[in-house]
Structure formats: structure tokens, C-alpha cells
Amino acid sequence: MQPYFAFLTLRAVSVLVAPGPEDGCPSARQVSASLLEHAPAVQSTSGSDAGSALTLVLPPPGTPQEPSVSLIDPQGRLRLFRILARPGAAQTRDCAALADTVAIIVQRYLEEVELPEAEPARKNPPIQVAAPVAAPSPPPVAAGPSPRARARWDMSLGISQRFADHATSLEAYDLRLSVARTLGARVDAGLLVRLWSGVSGWTQHDWTGGRGDVMRVPSGLDLMWRRAASSVELQLGLSGLLDCWILGSRDPTNLHWDYRFVVAGALTGGMQVPLGKRLFARLFFDFAVAAWRYEYFDRIRGKETVFSTPGVFGDAGLALGMSLR
């Protein structure tokens, strides 16, 4: 058996092809030739070089296992192991192609793994990075925006029901339109002023010898304290109410119109729930006491009372609206 071996020098690393039989596929001769072809820096073999080189061990011919190659360092440690594709008919050209594959595997291993130490720092001096210059701090901003920037307008349309002794049929329900303005610098708390007005439905009253139709036109001015609780705004305050009562009465011969105004003070409250960025829903209530009350008498029968305004009453309702800033 004649030994064939060669040294591949790449990045200060040498590879020695272990001698093997000529009928191996690939043989040591074929792998040595492929190493010389793929890496021109090939040295002549010597004893000193062999003692410090990596040894490439090829598969022995006729093994039942898949062919493989191993790269072993001078200390006997396995540095590389690869399984090769088994050649079909062991023809010369197939074994030569397999030898080229082994040479490429070894070359890539040396390029990617066996890297030399870094060159001296004098060739590649470290890049000096200038320390960032601190930007000048901005002037202090006054805490909190102005009250005008925080205020908002609320416009809503709602329906309410009146609870009283003489509130019946459509006269007990009214449609309300309101406009509110927030006061104060805080978003979550402050005062709110609301002005609203509405109209109720017609209600018919019949009595002996005549009949009448009643309609109510309510309005009010609310001064409320508001406080945000999570996403819900609670509102509570006092209100001044003004009701305009319209009564059209008929007797057998005439039609009479009477107009009466009733002033009342009320404790008012509500809860405003957002429905989006600007829309909201508001639940509200009023508990009111009238400063005076009116009674309507039958014009024919004299002192007989046919209708009277309530002295104590309550209102409750629901409104949908939009906030504008």
C-alpha cells in the first residue's frame, strides 16, 4: 500500500489526508488531488507538519454503513463528521465527484470554524464614538391648561315622564332639548350649567257639561356639580323650573283659552355615560316643589274644580346627546 497524503494550508490550519487503499471510493489519492485543486496553498509533507495537522479519515471500502468522513485534531478529538451519499456503481467519475465533495466540505469547515485570531489593534483602531450631547431641557410648562381649553358643550334630546297626582295620559310625557356648558379647569370635576325646554302631549279632560284639552310647556335652568367616576360622570345640583300650562275648555256655547305659569324649585341629578368619542347617554331626575298651584273651575257650575296643577312632582327621563369642545 502506497500512502498518499497532502497538506491543505488555509488560514494557518493544515489538513493531512490519512492513507488508504486505492479501491476506496473516494480514495486518498482522489481526495488529495481535490484538496490541491480547491486550495492551491498545498505544502509538501513532513514529519513536523504531520504532528500539528488535522487528519482527514476516509471511509474504508466495503463497509455496510453509509460512507462518512471524519476530521480529527492532533489530540485525537473529532472536529468534523459528515455522512456521504453512497455512489451508485462505484465508477471512477462518481468517486472523483465524491472526492470533490469531501474537499469542499473540509474547505468550508476551515473557512467558517477554524478562524485565526484577530489582527493587532494597530491595523484596525477602535472607532471613537462621541458621547451624546444632552439636549437643553425645555422651559417648565405651567401645570394644567386654562379653564377655557377644558370646557365643553353638551347638546342632547330626550324624553321624560312626570309623576304627580294629576299627571295623566300624554300630558305626563314631554320632549326636552337641552344645552349644557361645563365650568372649571378640571376634566374630572367642576360645575355644569344646563338650560332646557320642552313640550308635552295634549291631554283631554271631560267633566259634566264640558271638556278641555291641557298641554304643558316645561323649561328649566340647572346648576350642577359634576364628578367623574371611571368613565361615568355623576351630576347633582339644584334647578329652577317654569311650567306654562295651556288649557282650552269648551262649554255648550264658547271656547276659552287659559294660560298659567308655575314656578318650582327642584333637586336635580343624573348620570352621563359615554357612547363613543363624542356621543353620550344621560339619565336624569328632578324632585320639585311648586311655589304655588292653579285650579281650574267649571265656568257653568262655578266652584267645581275640574283640573289643578301639582304642588309636588317628580320627573325622570333619558336623553341622547353629543359633546363639543
RAKA-V362152 format. One record per pair of residues at least 12 apart in sequence whose ideal C-beta (glycine too) atoms are under 10 Angstrom apart, sorted by the first residue. I is the first residue (numbers start at 0). J is the second residue. If there is no record, write none. Layout:
i:I j:J
i:I j:J
This chain:
i:0 j:18
i:0 j:19
i:0 j:20
i:0 j:21
i:0 j:27
i:1 j:18
i:1 j:21
i:1 j:27
i:1 j:28
i:2 j:16
i:2 j:17
i:2 j:18
i:2 j:19
i:2 j:27
i:2 j:28
i:2 j:44
i:3 j:16
i:3 j:17
i:3 j:18
i:3 j:19
i:3 j:21
i:3 j:26
i:3 j:27
i:3 j:28
i:3 j:29
i:3 j:30
i:3 j:31
i:3 j:32
i:3 j:44
i:4 j:16
i:4 j:17
i:4 j:18
i:4 j:19
i:4 j:27
i:4 j:28
i:4 j:30
i:4 j:31
i:4 j:34
i:4 j:44
i:4 j:49
i:4 j:52
i:4 j:54
i:4 j:55
i:5 j:27
i:5 j:28
i:5 j:30
i:5 j:31
i:5 j:32
i:5 j:33
i:5 j:34
i:5 j:35
i:5 j:38
i:5 j:41
i:5 j:42
i:5 j:43
i:5 j:44
i:5 j:55
i:6 j:31
i:6 j:34
i:6 j:35
i:6 j:38
i:6 j:40
i:6 j:41
i:6 j:42
i:6 j:43
i:6 j:44
i:6 j:45
i:6 j:48
i:6 j:49
i:6 j:52
i:6 j:53
i:7 j:31
i:7 j:33
i:7 j:34
i:7 j:35
i:7 j:37
i:7 j:38
i:7 j:39
i:7 j:40
i:7 j:41
i:7 j:42
i:7 j:52
i:7 j:53
i:7 j:55
i:7 j:102
i:7 j:105
i:7 j:106
i:7 j:109
i:8 j:38
i:8 j:39
i:8 j:40
i:8 j:41
i:8 j:42
i:8 j:48
i:8 j:52
i:8 j:109
i:9 j:34
i:9 j:37
i:9 j:38
i:9 j:40
i:9 j:105
i:9 j:106
i:9 j:108
i:9 j:109
i:9 j:110
i:9 j:113
i:10 j:40
i:10 j:109
i:10 j:110
i:10 j:113
i:10 j:114
i:10 j:115
i:11 j:109
i:11 j:113
i:11 j:114
i:11 j:115
i:11 j:116
i:12 j:51
i:12 j:52
i:12 j:53
i:12 j:72
i:12 j:108
i:12 j:109
i:12 j:110
i:12 j:112
i:12 j:113
i:12 j:114
i:12 j:115
i:13 j:40
i:13 j:41
i:13 j:42
i:13 j:44
i:13 j:48
i:13 j:49
i:13 j:51
i:13 j:52
i:13 j:53
i:13 j:109
i:14 j:30
i:14 j:31
i:14 j:34
i:14 j:38
i:14 j:41
i:14 j:52
i:14 j:53
i:14 j:54
i:14 j:55
i:14 j:70
i:14 j:102
i:14 j:105
i:14 j:106
i:14 j:108
i:14 j:109
i:14 j:113
i:15 j:31
i:15 j:44
i:15 j:48
i:15 j:49
i:15 j:50
i:15 j:51
i:15 j:52
i:15 j:53
i:15 j:54
i:15 j:55
i:15 j:56
i:15 j:71
i:15 j:73
i:16 j:28
i:16 j:29
i:16 j:30
i:16 j:31
i:16 j:32
i:16 j:33
i:16 j:34
i:16 j:44
i:16 j:52
i:16 j:54
i:16 j:55
i:16 j:56
i:16 j:57
i:16 j:101
i:16 j:102
i:16 j:105
i:17 j:30
i:17 j:54
i:17 j:55
i:17 j:56
i:17 j:57
i:17 j:69
i:17 j:71
i:18 j:31
i:18 j:57
i:19 j:56
i:19 j:57
i:19 j:58
i:19 j:59
i:19 j:60
i:20 j:57
i:20 j:59
i:20 j:60
i:20 j:61
i:21 j:60
i:22 j:59
i:22 j:60
i:22 j:61
i:22 j:89
i:22 j:94
i:23 j:57
i:23 j:58
i:23 j:59
i:23 j:60
i:23 j:61
i:23 j:66
i:23 j:89
i:23 j:94
i:23 j:98
i:24 j:57
i:24 j:58
i:24 j:60
i:24 j:61
i:24 j:66
i:24 j:83
i:24 j:85
i:24 j:86
i:24 j:88
i:24 j:89
i:24 j:90
i:24 j:91
i:24 j:93
i:24 j:94
i:24 j:95
i:24 j:97
i:24 j:98
i:25 j:57
i:25 j:58
i:25 j:66
i:25 j:68
i:25 j:83
i:25 j:86
i:25 j:93
i:25 j:94
i:25 j:95
i:25 j:96
i:25 j:97
i:25 j:98
i:25 j:99
i:25 j:100
i:25 j:101
i:25 j:102
i:26 j:57
i:26 j:60
i:26 j:94
i:26 j:95
i:26 j:97
i:26 j:98
i:27 j:55
i:27 j:56
i:27 j:57
i:27 j:98
i:28 j:98
i:29 j:57
i:29 j:91
i:29 j:94
i:29 j:95
i:29 j:96
i:29 j:97
i:29 j:98
i:29 j:99
i:29 j:101
i:29 j:102
i:30 j:55
i:30 j:57
i:30 j:68
i:30 j:94
i:30 j:95
i:30 j:97
i:30 j:98
i:30 j:99
i:30 j:100
i:30 j:101
i:30 j:102
i:30 j:105
i:31 j:44
i:31 j:55
i:31 j:98
i:31 j:102
i:32 j:95
i:32 j:98
i:32 j:99
i:32 j:102
i:33 j:95
i:33 j:96
i:33 j:97
i:33 j:98
i:33 j:99
i:33 j:100
i:33 j:101
i:33 j:102
i:33 j:103
i:33 j:105
i:33 j:106
i:34 j:55
i:34 j:98
i:34 j:99
i:34 j:101
i:34 j:102
i:34 j:103
i:34 j:105
i:34 j:106
i:35 j:102
i:36 j:98
i:36 j:99
i:36 j:102
i:37 j:99
i:37 j:101
i:37 j:102
i:37 j:103
i:37 j:105
i:37 j:106
i:38 j:102
i:38 j:105
i:38 j:106
i:38 j:109
i:38 j:110
i:49 j:73
i:50 j:73
i:51 j:72
i:51 j:73
i:52 j:72
i:52 j:73
i:53 j:70
i:53 j:71
i:53 j:72
i:53 j:73
i:53 j:78
i:53 j:79
i:53 j:105
i:53 j:108
i:53 j:109
i:53 j:113
i:54 j:69
i:54 j:70
i:54 j:71
i:54 j:72
i:54 j:73
i:54 j:75
i:54 j:78
i:55 j:68
i:55 j:69
i:55 j:70
i:55 j:71
i:55 j:79
i:55 j:101
i:55 j:102
i:55 j:104
i:55 j:105
i:56 j:68
i:56 j:69
i:56 j:70
i:56 j:71
i:56 j:77
i:56 j:80
i:57 j:69
i:57 j:83
i:57 j:97
i:57 j:98
i:57 j:101
i:58 j:82
i:58 j:83
i:58 j:85
i:58 j:97
i:58 j:101
i:60 j:89
i:62 j:85
i:64 j:82
i:64 j:85
i:65 j:82
i:65 j:83
i:65 j:84
i:65 j:85
i:66 j:81
i:66 j:82
i:66 j:83
i:66 j:84
i:66 j:85
i:66 j:86
i:66 j:97
i:66 j:101
i:67 j:80
i:67 j:81
i:67 j:82
i:67 j:83
i:68 j:80
i:68 j:81
i:68 j:82
i:68 j:83
i:68 j:97
i:68 j:100
i:68 j:101
i:68 j:104
i:68 j:105
i:69 j:81
i:70 j:104
i:70 j:105
i:70 j:108
i:70 j:109
i:70 j:112
i:70 j:113
i:72 j:113
i:78 j:108
i:78 j:112
i:78 j:113
i:79 j:104
i:79 j:105
i:79 j:107
i:79 j:108
i:79 j:109
i:79 j:112
i:79 j:113
i:81 j:100
i:81 j:101
i:81 j:104
i:81 j:105
i:81 j:108
i:83 j:97
i:83 j:100
i:83 j:101
i:83 j:104
i:84 j:96
i:84 j:97
i:84 j:100
i:85 j:97
i:143 j:184
i:143 j:185
i:143 j:186
i:144 j:184
i:144 j:186
i:145 j:184
i:146 j:181
i:146 j:182
i:146 j:183
i:146 j:184
i:146 j:185
i:146 j:189
i:147 j:184
i:148 j:184
i:148 j:324
i:149 j:181
i:149 j:182
i:149 j:183
i:149 j:184
i:149 j:185
i:149 j:186
i:149 j:189
i:149 j:324
i:150 j:180
i:150 j:181
i:150 j:182
i:150 j:183
i:150 j:184
i:150 j:186
i:150 j:189
i:150 j:191
i:150 j:324
i:151 j:179
i:151 j:180
i:151 j:181
i:151 j:186
i:151 j:191
i:151 j:277
i:151 j:322
i:151 j:323
i:151 j:324
i:152 j:178
i:152 j:179
i:152 j:180
i:152 j:181
i:152 j:320
i:152 j:321
i:152 j:322
i:152 j:323
i:152 j:324
i:153 j:177
i:153 j:178
i:153 j:179
i:153 j:180
i:153 j:181
i:153 j:191
i:153 j:193
i:153 j:232
i:153 j:271
i:153 j:277
i:153 j:279
i:153 j:281
i:153 j:318
i:153 j:320
i:153 j:321
i:153 j:322
i:153 j:323
i:154 j:176
i:154 j:177
i:154 j:178
i:154 j:179
i:154 j:318
i:154 j:320
i:154 j:321
i:154 j:322
i:154 j:323
i:155 j:175
i:155 j:176
i:155 j:177
i:155 j:178
i:155 j:179
i:155 j:193
i:155 j:195
i:155 j:271
i:155 j:278
i:155 j:279
i:155 j:280
i:155 j:281
i:155 j:283
i:155 j:317
i:155 j:318
i:155 j:319
i:155 j:320
i:155 j:321
i:155 j:322
i:156 j:174
i:156 j:175
i:156 j:176
i:156 j:177
i:156 j:197
i:156 j:318
i:156 j:319
i:156 j:320
i:156 j:321
i:157 j:173
i:157 j:174
i:157 j:175
i:157 j:176
i:157 j:177
i:157 j:195
i:157 j:197
i:157 j:280
i:157 j:281
i:157 j:282
i:157 j:283
i:157 j:316
i:157 j:317
i:157 j:318
i:157 j:319
i:157 j:320
i:158 j:172
i:158 j:173
i:158 j:174
i:158 j:175
i:158 j:197
i:158 j:316
i:158 j:317
i:158 j:318
i:158 j:319
i:159 j:171
i:159 j:172
i:159 j:173
i:159 j:174
i:159 j:175
i:159 j:195
i:159 j:197
i:159 j:199
i:159 j:217
i:159 j:283
i:159 j:284
i:159 j:285
i:159 j:313
i:159 j:314
i:159 j:315
i:159 j:316
i:159 j:317
i:159 j:318
i:160 j:172
i:160 j:173
i:160 j:313
i:160 j:314
i:160 j:315
i:160 j:316
i:160 j:317
i:161 j:173
i:161 j:199
i:161 j:215
i:161 j:217
i:161 j:242
i:161 j:285
i:161 j:287
i:161 j:309
i:161 j:312
i:161 j:313
i:161 j:314
i:161 j:315
i:161 j:316
i:162 j:284
i:162 j:285
i:162 j:286
i:162 j:309
i:162 j:311
i:162 j:312
i:162 j:313
i:162 j:314
i:162 j:315
i:163 j:287
i:163 j:289
i:163 j:308
i:163 j:309
i:163 j:310
i:163 j:311
i:163 j:312
i:163 j:313
i:163 j:314
i:164 j:307
i:164 j:309
i:164 j:310
i:164 j:311
i:164 j:312
i:165 j:202
i:165 j:204
i:165 j:213
i:165 j:292
i:165 j:306
i:165 j:307
i:165 j:308
i:165 j:309
i:165 j:312
i:166 j:199
i:166 j:202
i:166 j:215
i:166 j:308
i:166 j:309
i:166 j:312
i:166 j:313
i:166 j:314
i:167 j:202
i:167 j:203
i:167 j:204
i:167 j:213
i:168 j:199
i:168 j:200
i:168 j:201
i:168 j:202
i:168 j:203
i:168 j:204
i:168 j:213
i:169 j:199
i:169 j:200
i:169 j:201
i:169 j:202
i:169 j:203
i:169 j:213
i:169 j:214
i:169 j:215
i:170 j:199
i:170 j:200
i:170 j:201
i:170 j:202
i:170 j:203
i:170 j:204
i:170 j:212
i:170 j:213
i:170 j:214
i:170 j:215
i:170 j:244
i:170 j:306
i:171 j:199
i:171 j:200
i:171 j:202
i:171 j:215
i:171 j:312
i:171 j:314
i:172 j:197
i:172 j:199
i:172 j:200
i:172 j:202
i:172 j:215
i:172 j:316
i:173 j:196
i:173 j:197
i:173 j:198
i:173 j:199
i:173 j:200
i:173 j:214
i:173 j:215
i:173 j:216
i:173 j:217
i:173 j:242
i:173 j:314
i:173 j:316
i:174 j:196
i:174 j:197
i:174 j:198
i:174 j:199
i:174 j:200
i:174 j:316
i:175 j:195
i:175 j:196
i:175 j:197
i:175 j:198
i:175 j:217
i:175 j:218
i:175 j:219
i:175 j:283
i:175 j:314
i:175 j:316
i:175 j:318
i:176 j:194
i:176 j:195
i:176 j:196
i:176 j:197
i:176 j:198
i:176 j:218
i:176 j:318
i:176 j:320
i:177 j:193
i:177 j:194
i:177 j:195
i:177 j:196
i:177 j:197
i:177 j:218
i:177 j:219
i:177 j:221
i:177 j:281
i:177 j:283
i:177 j:318
i:177 j:320
i:178 j:192
i:178 j:193
i:178 j:194
i:178 j:195
i:178 j:196
i:178 j:320
i:179 j:191
i:179 j:192
i:179 j:193
i:179 j:194
i:179 j:195
i:179 j:221
i:179 j:223
i:179 j:225
i:179 j:234
i:179 j:271
i:179 j:281
i:179 j:320
i:179 j:322
i:180 j:192
i:180 j:193
i:180 j:194
i:181 j:193
i:181 j:223
i:181 j:225
i:181 j:232
i:181 j:322
i:181 j:324
i:182 j:222
i:182 j:225
i:183 j:224
i:183 j:225
i:185 j:225
i:185 j:226
i:185 j:227
i:186 j:227
i:186 j:232
i:187 j:225
i:187 j:226
i:187 j:227
i:187 j:228
i:187 j:232
i:188 j:224
i:188 j:225
i:188 j:226
i:188 j:227
i:188 j:232
i:188 j:233
i:189 j:223
i:189 j:224
i:189 j:225
i:189 j:226
i:189 j:227
i:190 j:222
i:190 j:223
i:190 j:224
i:190 j:225
i:190 j:236
i:191 j:221
i:191 j:222
i:191 j:223
i:191 j:224
i:191 j:225
i:191 j:232
i:191 j:234
i:191 j:236
i:191 j:269
i:191 j:271
i:192 j:220
i:192 j:221
i:192 j:222
i:192 j:223
i:192 j:236
i:193 j:219
i:193 j:220
i:193 j:221
i:193 j:222
i:193 j:223
i:193 j:234
i:193 j:236
i:193 j:238
i:193 j:267
i:193 j:269
i:193 j:281
i:193 j:283
i:194 j:218
i:194 j:219
i:194 j:220
i:194 j:221
i:195 j:217
i:195 j:218
i:195 j:219
i:195 j:220
i:195 j:221
i:195 j:238
i:195 j:240
i:195 j:283
i:195 j:318
i:196 j:216
i:196 j:217
i:196 j:218
i:196 j:219
i:196 j:241
i:196 j:243
i:197 j:215
i:197 j:216
i:197 j:217
i:197 j:218
i:197 j:219
i:197 j:314
i:197 j:316
i:198 j:214
i:198 j:215
i:198 j:216
i:198 j:217
i:198 j:218
i:198 j:243
i:199 j:213
i:199 j:214
i:199 j:215
i:199 j:216
i:199 j:217
i:199 j:242
i:199 j:244
i:199 j:245
i:200 j:213
i:200 j:214
i:200 j:215
i:201 j:213
i:201 j:214
i:201 j:215
i:201 j:245
i:201 j:247
i:202 j:214
i:202 j:215
i:202 j:306
i:203 j:247
i:204 j:246
i:204 j:248
i:204 j:295
i:204 j:305
i:204 j:306
i:205 j:305
i:206 j:248
i:206 j:295
i:206 j:297
i:206 j:299
i:206 j:300
i:206 j:303
i:206 j:304
i:206 j:305
i:206 j:306
i:207 j:297
i:207 j:299
i:207 j:300
i:207 j:303
i:207 j:305
i:208 j:249
i:208 j:250
i:208 j:251
i:208 j:297
i:208 j:298
i:208 j:299
i:208 j:300
i:208 j:303
i:208 j:305
i:209 j:248
i:209 j:249
i:209 j:250
i:209 j:251
i:209 j:253
i:209 j:255
i:209 j:297
i:209 j:298
i:209 j:299
i:209 j:300
i:209 j:305
i:210 j:247
i:210 j:248
i:210 j:249
i:210 j:250
i:210 j:305
i:211 j:246
i:211 j:247
i:211 j:248
i:211 j:249
i:211 j:250
i:211 j:254
i:211 j:255
i:211 j:256
i:211 j:257
i:211 j:295
i:211 j:297
i:211 j:305
i:211 j:306
i:212 j:245
i:212 j:246
i:212 j:247
i:212 j:248
i:212 j:249
i:212 j:256
i:213 j:244
i:213 j:245
i:213 j:246
i:213 j:247
i:213 j:248
i:213 j:257
i:213 j:295
i:213 j:306
i:213 j:308
i:214 j:243
i:214 j:244
i:214 j:245
i:214 j:246
i:214 j:247
i:215 j:242
i:215 j:243
i:215 j:244
i:215 j:245
i:215 j:261
i:215 j:308
i:216 j:241
i:216 j:242
i:216 j:243
i:216 j:244
i:216 j:245
i:216 j:258
i:216 j:260
i:217 j:240
i:217 j:241
i:217 j:242
i:217 j:243
i:217 j:244
i:217 j:261
i:217 j:263
i:217 j:285
i:217 j:314
i:218 j:239
i:218 j:240
i:218 j:241
i:218 j:242
i:218 j:243
i:219 j:238
i:219 j:239
i:219 j:240
i:219 j:241
i:219 j:242
i:219 j:263
i:219 j:265
i:219 j:267
i:219 j:285
i:219 j:287
i:219 j:314
i:220 j:237
i:220 j:238
i:220 j:239
i:220 j:240
i:220 j:241
i:221 j:234
i:221 j:236
i:221 j:237
i:221 j:238
i:221 j:239
i:221 j:240
i:221 j:265
i:221 j:267
i:221 j:268
i:221 j:269
i:221 j:283
i:221 j:285
i:222 j:236
i:222 j:237
i:222 j:238
i:222 j:239
i:222 j:267
i:223 j:235
i:223 j:236
i:223 j:237
i:223 j:238
i:223 j:267
i:223 j:268
i:223 j:269
i:223 j:283
i:224 j:236
i:224 j:237
i:224 j:268
i:225 j:269
i:225 j:271
i:227 j:271
i:228 j:270
i:230 j:271
i:230 j:272
i:230 j:273
i:231 j:270
i:231 j:271
i:231 j:272
i:231 j:273
i:231 j:279
i:232 j:269
i:232 j:270
i:232 j:271
i:232 j:272
i:232 j:273
i:232 j:279
i:232 j:281
i:233 j:268
i:233 j:269
i:233 j:270
i:233 j:271
i:234 j:267
i:234 j:268
i:234 j:269
i:234 j:270
i:234 j:271
i:234 j:281
i:234 j:282
i:234 j:283
i:235 j:266
i:235 j:267
i:235 j:268
i:235 j:269
i:235 j:270
i:236 j:265
i:236 j:266
i:236 j:267
i:236 j:268
i:236 j:269
i:237 j:264
i:237 j:265
i:237 j:266
i:237 j:267
i:238 j:263
i:238 j:264
i:238 j:265
i:238 j:266
i:238 j:267
i:238 j:268
i:238 j:283
i:238 j:285
i:238 j:286
i:238 j:287
i:238 j:314
i:239 j:262
i:239 j:263
i:239 j:264
i:239 j:265
i:239 j:267
i:239 j:287
i:240 j:261
i:240 j:262
i:240 j:263
i:240 j:264
i:240 j:265
i:240 j:267
i:240 j:285
i:240 j:287
i:240 j:288
i:240 j:289
i:240 j:290
i:240 j:312
i:240 j:314
i:241 j:260
i:241 j:261
i:241 j:262
i:241 j:263
i:242 j:259
i:242 j:260
i:242 j:261
i:242 j:262
i:242 j:263
i:242 j:287
i:242 j:289
i:242 j:293
i:242 j:308
i:242 j:309
i:242 j:312
i:243 j:258
i:243 j:259
i:243 j:260
i:243 j:261
i:244 j:257
i:244 j:258
i:244 j:259
i:244 j:260
i:244 j:261
i:244 j:293
i:244 j:295
i:244 j:306
i:244 j:308
i:245 j:257
i:245 j:258
i:245 j:259
i:246 j:258
i:246 j:259
i:246 j:293
i:246 j:295
i:246 j:305
i:246 j:306
i:248 j:295
i:248 j:296
i:248 j:297
i:248 j:298
i:248 j:305
i:248 j:306
i:249 j:298
i:250 j:297
i:250 j:298
i:250 j:299
i:251 j:299
i:252 j:299
i:253 j:298
i:255 j:295
i:255 j:298
i:257 j:293
i:257 j:295
i:257 j:306
i:259 j:291
i:259 j:292
i:259 j:293
i:259 j:294
i:259 j:295
i:259 j:308
i:260 j:291
i:260 j:293
i:260 j:308
i:261 j:287
i:261 j:289
i:261 j:290
i:261 j:291
i:261 j:292
i:261 j:293
i:261 j:308
i:261 j:309
i:261 j:310
i:261 j:312
i:262 j:289
i:262 j:290
i:262 j:291
i:263 j:285
i:263 j:287
i:263 j:288
i:263 j:289
i:263 j:290
i:263 j:291
i:263 j:292
i:263 j:308
i:263 j:309
i:263 j:310
i:263 j:311
i:263 j:312
i:264 j:286
i:264 j:287
i:264 j:288
i:264 j:289
i:264 j:290
i:265 j:284
i:265 j:285
i:265 j:286
i:265 j:287
i:265 j:288
i:265 j:289
i:265 j:312
i:265 j:313
i:265 j:314
i:266 j:284
i:266 j:285
i:266 j:286
i:266 j:287
i:266 j:288
i:266 j:313
i:267 j:283
i:267 j:284
i:267 j:285
i:267 j:286
i:267 j:287
i:267 j:314
i:268 j:282
i:268 j:283
i:268 j:284
i:268 j:285
i:268 j:286
i:269 j:281
i:269 j:282
i:269 j:283
i:269 j:284
i:269 j:285
i:269 j:315
i:269 j:316
i:269 j:317
i:269 j:318
i:270 j:282
i:270 j:283
i:270 j:284
i:271 j:283
i:271 j:318
i:271 j:320
i:271 j:322
i:273 j:322
i:274 j:319
i:274 j:320
i:274 j:321
i:275 j:321
i:275 j:322
i:276 j:321
i:276 j:322
i:277 j:320
i:277 j:321
i:277 j:322
i:277 j:323
i:277 j:324
i:278 j:319
i:278 j:320
i:278 j:321
i:278 j:322
i:279 j:318
i:279 j:319
i:279 j:320
i:279 j:321
i:279 j:322
i:280 j:317
i:280 j:318
i:280 j:319
i:280 j:320
i:281 j:316
i:281 j:317
i:281 j:318
i:281 j:319
i:281 j:320
i:282 j:315
i:282 j:316
i:282 j:317
i:282 j:318
i:283 j:314
i:283 j:315
i:283 j:316
i:283 j:317
i:283 j:318
i:284 j:313
i:284 j:314
i:284 j:315
i:284 j:316
i:285 j:312
i:285 j:313
i:285 j:314
i:285 j:315
i:285 j:316
i:286 j:311
i:286 j:312
i:286 j:313
i:286 j:314
i:286 j:315
i:287 j:309
i:287 j:310
i:287 j:311
i:287 j:312
i:287 j:313
i:287 j:314
i:288 j:309
i:288 j:310
i:288 j:311
i:288 j:312
i:289 j:308
i:289 j:309
i:289 j:310
i:289 j:311
i:289 j:312
i:290 j:310
i:291 j:308
i:291 j:310
i:292 j:307
i:292 j:308
i:292 j:309
i:292 j:310
i:292 j:311
i:293 j:306
i:293 j:307
i:293 j:308
i:294 j:306
i:294 j:307
i:294 j:308
i:295 j:307
i:295 j:308
